[in-house]
Amino acid sequence: MKSCVLTVVLLGHVLSPPALAQSAAALARVDAADLSIARARAKAYPGSSLKVVRTLNNGVNYSRQVVSYQSDGLTIYALLTVPTGTAPKGGWPAIVFNHGYIPPKVYRTTERYAAYQDAFARAGFVTLKSDYRGHGSSQGEALGAYYTPGYTTDVMNALGSLKKTPVSMVHVSECGGIAWAGS
């Protein structure tokens, strides 16, 4: 059976108008072509090595750390869970977990969606939940996902960063999927 990275996006139940949280000047600099699938496919997403910033209390059978990685020259923070014990042959399967809308000024790396990450980690998956630029302590401006490719770039660089993680820890294949859930 081929292992894959699954990207999970959970949409919040209440979405504020995206333009409210966005800088008009920054949005004016965006080329609509930047939002195309062709442009996204042509872009490189190297990520960086994951840097452990803070070690948190362990879960039942997994460790938890706040980590950082690079995306477009910005430092992005994320919550990483890693199962304890001996990794299966080829490494642990991995999930890049994407949070839904949370106002950037109230977002915290270790809050929200913890139960979801816990369930996946308990089932033997590495999970990496990116903050996105401008959220929590991550650098950059939170321009939203509707009119700029920044959040997508951050998620793809999270995947690139997982690929740089030691093979004994994580198995990342070249296939993936997106699951959308919400109200």
Secondary structure, 3 states (H helix, E strand, C coil): CCCCEEEEEECCCCCCCHHHHCCHHHHHCCCHHHHCHHHHHHCCCCCCCCEEEEECCCCCCEEEEEEEEEECCEEEEEEEEEECCCCCCCCEEEEEEECCCCCCCCCCCCCCCHHHHHHHHHCCCEEEEECCCCCCCCCCCCCCCCCCCHHHHHHHHHHHHHHCCCCCCEECCCCEEEEEECC
